[in-house]
Every structure is written in C-alpha cells, then in structure tokens.
Amino acid sequence: MVPDLSSLLSRALGRLLWQWRNLPTDTNMQRLVSVSVGQLEPLADALVALVEERTIDTAVGAQLDQWGTVLALPRDGRTDDAYRIALRARLAVYMSNGTPGNLITITRLLVGDVVVELLERPFASVYIQWESATPTPDDERPTVQAQLQASAPAGVEVVAVEAVPGFFGFESDPFALGFDEGELAFRL
C-alpha cells in the first residue's frame, strides 16, 4: 500500500514547533520548510507511480513480463489481459495451501467466472467440475490441469471435468440433457 503523500506541505508545516506555528504565514521558517518539501514532492510522485504501475493489475508490457519472470510463467504470445489472468492464477497456486476453497478459486481464475463444484473422492482424489459456455481451448487444457494439480496437496490427484452447455446427465441434474440429446463432458 502506498502512503498518502498528497499533503506533504501541510503535514510538514503542522509539525513545526509551537513557537513557529502561530507566526504570520510568510516567515523564513515556513519558507524553508516549503522549499524543502517542494523538492520532495516530485520524488514522492515518482515513488507512487513506481509502486502503482507495477502491480499485476496495472502493469503492462515489459512490466508484466517481469512478473512472469518472477513467477516462472512465460508469456507465450498472450495479450496483456490474458497474461494478467494467468499470472494471477499462478500467484494463487503459489499461495495455495490446497484447501477446497483454494482449488475452487484457482479454477475460477483459470477458466473464468463459472460455477465450480468440487467433489472429494476416496483414495486421495478430488474432482473439480464446471460448466462453461465456451469450452477451454485444446492447447490450454494441459495448463489448467497442471495448475490445478500444482495447487492441490501432495499425493492428491486432481481430476478436472469441464461440461459444455447441454451436457449429458441423469435426471437428478436439472441442467443435463438425456441420452439422445446431451454431449459428453471433457476430462482435462
């Protein structure tokens, strides 16, 4: 978080000793403080810009590439917006402690704002299922699976299942279609 540096002069004048505060507004002491603080304001502006323009949310171009270097995630021709999403997901993977909530959050970061269902299966296995209006491209599926597996606890298998609209299912699922109409889901 960047400290509020907008009122440096008024804060500096407010910190003057009591004997110089109540003098007329144009004393030598107040001029000295004004000149000194005036030289700090461009530096303060540069500091704020340095911090604010280099967060994942505001960085562009080469600054995002630097985040990719830190997080060991190459750009691979992605646009800034797509790369920013991938970087956020990688950061979430690194910060994950493998809880179901973490896995659901990472899935939503990777595939978009979808409803995610997590099922814990016997023998250290977790099924993560979601329905997406646009299926994940074939070249991104291994990446999604690898990121989810990396965020899970050691020894736990992650099975990612993506259903497309109108997927096949049984009558207990109100959104699923029957034998003659539904499509099979993708296992990543």
Residue pairs with C-beta under 8 A, 6 or more apart in sequence:
2 47
2 48
2 51
2 52
5 41
5 44
5 45
5 47
5 48
8 37
8 40
8 41
8 44
9 33
9 34
9 37
9 38
9 41
12 33
12 36
12 37
13 21
13 30
13 33
13 34
14 21
16 29
16 30
16 33
20 27
20 29
20 30
23 29
23 30
52 58
53 59
53 63
54 63
54 66
56 64
56 67
56 84
56 87
56 88
56 91
57 84
59 66
59 67
59 84
60 80
61 80
64 75
64 80
64 83
64 84
64 87
65 75
67 87
68 74
68 75
68 83
68 87
71 87
71 90
71 91
71 94
72 90
73 86
73 87
73 90
75 83
78 86
85 109
85 110
88 109
89 106
89 109
89 110
89 147
90 147
92 102
92 105
92 106
92 109
92 151
93 106
93 147
93 150
93 151
96 102
96 103
96 106
96 151
97 153
98 151
98 152
98 153
98 156
100 118
100 120
100 126
102 151
103 118
103 126
103 128
103 148
103 151
103 152
103 158
104 116
104 118
104 128
106 147
106 148
106 151
107 114
107 116
107 128
107 130
107 144
107 148
107 160
108 114
108 116
110 143
110 144
110 147
110 148
111 130
111 132
111 136
111 144
111 162
112 132
114 130
114 131
114 132
115 130
115 131
116 128
116 129
116 130
117 128
117 129
117 130
118 126
118 127
118 128
118 129
119 126
119 127
119 128
119 129
120 126
121 127
121 159
124 155
124 156
124 157
125 156
125 157
125 158
125 159
126 152
126 156
126 157
126 158
126 159
127 159
127 161
128 148
128 158
128 159
128 160
128 161
129 160
129 161
129 162
129 163
129 185
130 161
130 162
130 163
131 162
131 163
131 164
131 165
131 167
131 175
132 162
132 163
132 164
133 165
135 162
135 164
135 186
136 144
136 162
136 186
136 188
141 186
141 188
142 188
144 160
144 188
145 158
145 160
145 188
148 158
148 160
149 157
149 158
152 158
159 187
160 187
160 188
161 185
161 186
161 187
161 188
162 185
162 186
162 188
163 185
163 186
164 183
164 185
164 186
166 177
166 181
166 182
166 183
167 175
167 176
167 177
167 182
167 183
167 184
167 185
168 176
168 177
168 178
168 179
168 181
168 182
168 183
168 184
168 185
169 175
169 176
169 177
169 182
170 176
171 178
176 182
177 183
